[in-house]
């Protein structure tokens, strides 16, 4: 199935994409570790079924040195031994922040406490913004059927640079 709409060819969508990408640059330049950013983005994208974003974040993480074992285990992070306690807190926040409609309380107090234990205020700000941003990106790509598989590491940076 082909994409329904080219979000890069339309003038309004292109203007939006530029501003959206600028928001991602703020997160990328934050003190939140790059590996955590990619793991969180990958997990939210898996939950949302976004092939484009799964492709992008898997390849960017691998290009940045992330191991294949960790990338393969993101979907089952609770059952894996390869993630730090800080990463586990971030992955829990990503899941709960992505599955808002599945829980009456949204992000649990337990998860929030774990995040507070492992991250400072600037990292938390970046993490919360990242969860919101990746969920928005997933929705954009899923709505227009943007397919995964063709992404090459660095494409996103080249497009926003």
Number of C-alpha atoms within 10 A of each C-alpha: 6 8 13 12 13 13 18 14 9 11 10 10 13 14 13 14 17 15 13 15 18 14 14 18 14 12 22 16 11 17 16 19 15 17 16 18 23 23 25 26 26 26 27 28 27 17 16 18 15 24 18 20 28 25 19 23 22 21 20 21 21 16 13 13 10 17 12 11 10 17 20 11 16 20 17 10 18 13 9 12 10 16 17 9 14 16 20 22 22 26 28 23 25 28 20 20 19 21 16 12 10 9 11 8 10 15 18 14 10 12 18 15 11 17 23 15 12 15 17 12 10 12 18 19 15 21 25 15 16 24 24 16 18 23 22 13 19 23 16 14 22 20 12 14 18 20 18 14 12 8 18 12 17 12 12 13 10 8 11 14 10
